[in-house]
């Protein structure tokens, strides 16, 4: 038993000495390539085995012939191991370099494609992650381009919408100042109308800026959807009568929700005003509310004739108007963007789809707990 322990001790000391030297070498070469690291690891393993074997052989006082045989066998094993490590390291480095070259397309607005050929499990996983990241970056670039286009359109449209009424206000004020107005009261009423429209536009811009900044203050309280729909229909009633449009509010379930009543009334009001303005005379705008699972769906259906399929994904974008018109009732293109912002602030979502004769806007909100 004592001899076995001595053999184990000599083998351990020889292998430990080789391992310590290998650790120092790895630390000194830690900034070199993977091939060098693999070669050092293989050399350390072989050297540790060789040192332990020779230490035990010398301690056992083998004959010169036996010691030579053992040394020769260990040396051949070391040469084969080192050659294998070098080949493996070159292969791994080649796959790594190919992956590096493929990853350079990230900065060129290109799509990433993992290099062909076999690779280790780690490099293959890294290639898949890089491909997934490239797809996310491509989608992000597309969203950024769409937002930039939307911003440019919004600035252009808002500039036009502000310049036109301001020019009219200036002309009317100069006419009043020079005493050239034949009916001053009519000018005063027109000025008041234009000022109200400008005030509404500025209010929409301020509301949208708070939504985009995440600073929209909400005071949620428990209320019935029936009351929300009733208030929205009452507020849109005069506009509907002016345009000769029928408002219908049937199929409204008294489902409780926890929302900011003021902001949600604005959401429904924007949808109703938009629907009324785009529905022809003698048309119908219908509003409904129902519960679906753990959500509440509020719907506004109009008779606009439908929205082109290509425009459906852009309906809630800032500045979208649905037409190239730059004059009312096209508006500033902020109403539906405000709708989406307020609904998402309530952890809900807003959708739109075409229905026979028009389109339907759905506001989907979480239902209040019983």
Beta strands, then each sheet from edge to edge (+ up, - down):
strand 1: 221-224
strand 2: 246-248
strand 3: 256-259
strand 4: 284-292
strand 5: 295-301
strand 6: 349-355
strand 7: 358-366
sheet 1: 1+ 3-
sheet 2: 2+ 4+ 5- 7+ 6-
end
